[in-house]
Amino acid sequence: MLQSIRRFMKRTKVRLLGKLALIGLTFTWFALCSRIGVAQDLPECPPAFASCLPGSDEIGRYATMYYAPETGDFFIYPTNGATIGTLEMLSESGLFQGTPAEGLIQPPFDYFSPGKFFLLRTEGVGTRALGAVLPLGLTVAELTADLSIDGDVLSKARMGHVPIRAVRLLPEPTSATLAALGFVGSLLIMGRREPQYRRQMAALQAR
């Protein structure tokens, strides 16, 4: 009888350690996600991003550009309630080598080439993902030195200086969701098997 109890306890211990390992991996995943690009006390980083990176803490009067160095994505964020009518970006070294967001470029007025990115919207441009149009791994200083950004707001004012900030994107929702489901599932399994464990122990002790 004692030998049977020991074998049962050994098997139960192995299963429990496996579950604890799964829970530990899940918590590690969430910890890594939360530490990606820890905010550096920079102002007004939009909630759509994981964090804003050091390099620029400037917010434009009418618009601010956000660049994700890990993917090359470029975003425009109007500020102070502005609605952008035209956006013109010139690259001295031809940095616009990627792919604009689907449906963004609308001929005959819009234009995209390595040296020029131009948008015209009579209804205005709000917060917008422009697509993965830039190379990966650039710095804010490199972009600021290369790009000339100008345009108009619908109130007919010029946008003036448009700063660029670097950001880290949020983790893929599917990955985070799968991790959360795995964690919850492991807890449910443990909860269901606990009564079974008690019944098996009671049966062994009764022999």
N, C-alpha and C positions, 0 to 999 in steps of 0.2 A: 504493500500500500504506500509506504513512504517513498519507494522508488517511483511509483506512478505519479505521486504528487510532485516529486522533483522534476520528472520529465515534463509534466504539464506546466510547472512554473517556468522551466527553461524555454519552452515554446512560447508561452505568454510574454516572457521578457523580451524575446527576439522581436515578436510582433510589436510590442510597445515601443522598443527602441527605433524600429522602422518608422512608426508614426511620429515619434518625437523628431526624428531626422527630417521628415517631410515638413513638419511645422517649422523647424529651424530654417530650412531652405526657403520656405515661404516668407518668413520674417526677414531673412537676409535679402530677398528680392525687393521687398518693399523698402528696406533701409537703403539699398543701392539706388532705387528710383528716387527716393526723397533727397539723396545726397547729390544727384546729378545737378551740377551747376547751382550750388548753394548761393542764395541771394547775397549780394555784397553791400546791402544797405543803399542800393541805388534807387533813385526816385521812380515811382510810377511805372513799374514793369507790368505790362498788360497781363492779365491772368491767363491768357491763351498760351503763355510761355512758361517753361519750368523756372527760368530765372534770367535776369539780365547779367551779362558778364562785364567785368571791369574793362575800361577803355574809353567809355563815354557815358556821362550821366546827364547829358544835355537833352532837353526837350524843345523841339522847334515851336515857333509861334503858331504856325498853321499845320505843320506836319512833321512827323518823325519817321525815319526808315529803320527797319529792324532786319538784321541779317543773321542767319543761322549758319555758322561756319562748318558744322557737321554735315549739313545737307546742301548748302548753297542756296537755300530758300531766301527770298527777299519779300518784305512786307511793307505796306504803307499804312500808317496810322495817323489820320487827321487829328488835330488837337484844337482845343478851345472852340469846339462846335463848328469848325470849318468843313466845307465840302469842296473837294478838289475838282476843278473843271478840266485842267490840263496838267499833265505831268511829263516833263522832259528830262531824261537822264543821259548824259554823254559820258562815254568811257574813253579816256585818252589811250589806253592800251588794249581796247577791245575785250573787256571782261565779260560782256554779255554773250556767253557761249552756251548757255543751257537752254531749257525749254520753258516758255511762258505757260502760265496756268491755262487750262483748257477753256477756250471761249473768250480769253482776255483780249487778244489782238483782233480788232474788228476793222478791216479795210473799208474805205481807202485811206482813212485818216491815221489810224494807229500804225505804228511802225516798230519793227524789232530787228536789230542787227547787232553784230559784236560791238559796234561803236555807239549805237543810239537805241534808246528805248523811249517811245513816245506814245502817250495815251490822251485821247480827247473824249470827254463825256459831257454832253450838254446837260444830262441829269445829275452829273456829279459823281465823284468816286469817293466812297467811304472807306472804312477799314477793309483792306484787300490783300490777299495773298497773291503775289505776282508770279509765283512759281520758282522752281529751282534754276534760276537764270544766271547765277554767279558760280565761280569755282569754289571748291571747298577750301577751308583752312586759312582764309584771309583774315587780316586784322582790321579793326576799325580805322587805324592810322593809314593802312594801305588803301582801303576803300575811299576814305576821305580825300586822300591825295590824288586818287585816280578819277573819281566821279565828280561831275558837275551836275547838280540837281536843281531844277527850277520848275516853275509852273504858275498857275493861277488858281485862286479860289473863286467860287461863283459870285462872290461879292465884288469881283473885278480887281481885288488886291493881288499883288504878286506874293508868292509864298515866301520869298526871301530865303534866308539860310535854312537848309533842311539837314539836321544832324543825322548821323547813323549810329545805331547801337547794335551790339552783338548779343545774341540770345541763345539759350539752349531750349530746344523744343521739348514738349511733354512726352513721356513714354507712350508707345503705341497703346491705345485703349484695350485692344484685344489681349495683349500680353498681361496687362494689369488685371483684366477681368478674369483670365484663366487662372492667374495666381490666386486671386481672391476666392474663386470657386473651389480650387484645390484645397485651400486652407479650411474653408467652411465644410467641404465634403469630408475632410479628415476628422474634424470635430464631430460631425454627425455619425461617422462610422464608429468612433470611440464611444460615443454616447449610447449607440445601439448595442454594442458588444459588452458593455459593462454588466448588464443584468445576466447575460449568458455566462460571463466569467464567474459571477457569484454562484449561479446554479451549478456549474461544473465543479467548483470548489466544494460546495455543500454535498454533492454526490460522492466525491472522492473521500471526504471526511466520514461519510456515513458507511463506507465499506468496512 
